[in-house]
Amino acid sequence: MPALPLDEAGKYVAGAYVVFVALILIYVAIIAAKIARIDRQISELVSEDDE
Amino acid sequence: MYSKGLAPLAAATVVTLTTAFALVFFYAPNDADQGFVQKIFYVHVPMAIVALGGFVAGGVFAIKHLRSGDSSWDMRSYVAIHQSIILGLGVLVTGAIWAKASWGHWWVWDEPVLVSFLVVFLLYCVYYPLRFSIEDRERQARYSSVFAITAGAFVPLNFVAVRMAESFTHPRVLSQTGGDLPGDMRLTFLVALLGMALLFVTLWKLELTAKHASMQLKKLRNRARVAA
């Protein structure tokens, strides 16, 4: 099993994987915010209808 | 509509990507030439392949839109291109990190693989101003589809041009003979590629679901306004 060298190369490899994970997390967070907004608006619409 | 099968797909994505990263760091050997830095390959190359595939898929969906006139195909095309641009950004950044680690430069302008990918990426960046500068929904969808088809046809050309290029600074991974990756590295690469493709499809479905819900909500609001 190859070791995980935290030397010069390890810094670059960690950087590349962090970029990938960060991109996906930011994207998912934006979509989650959109879905939360839609959910809120649906609730508003339902409460308007109830009134 | 689009959310069907999203949960198992998301689970499969998480399992495959986790397996891929475990294989990258605990199974695949270090490259004899580049050493540990070559591990970037397992995130950079699958991302590039899936991004380019997504651009082509965007073109195919656009063809379906123009043939059927069904706006849902335009939405599929838009989301595929949107996701590919995000992955494309990741490809450029991880590629720059890899270039700095192994060549000592963040960017090499005389390397056709890098420059041609940048050209494709910038070409697709034009898609947004083109799309959102048109207010009429039907025209917007039609013009965007024409762009997606034209640009989508350019992507395989980019691939062929890179193959024909003489410079061999950038490593060639896949060749007609199946590449020269050792078995354990190839397995790791294929699992990473599968994981990346699953991630693309999952996020594509997720964004389509959000967009569809948003459009349905707008329709409901309009109906409520008319009724009031």
Interface residues (C-beta under 8 A of the other chain):
Chain A: M1 P2 L4 P5 D7 E8 A9 G10 Y12 V13 G15 A16 Y17 V19 F20 L23 I24 Y27 V28 I31 K34 I35 I38 Q41 I42 L45 E48 D49
Chain B: F21 F25 F26 Y27 A28 P29 N30 G35 F36 V37 K39 I40 V43 H44 M47 I86 L87 L89 G90 V93 T94 I97 W98 K100 A101 L199 L203 L206 E207 A210 A213 S214 L217 L220 R221 A224
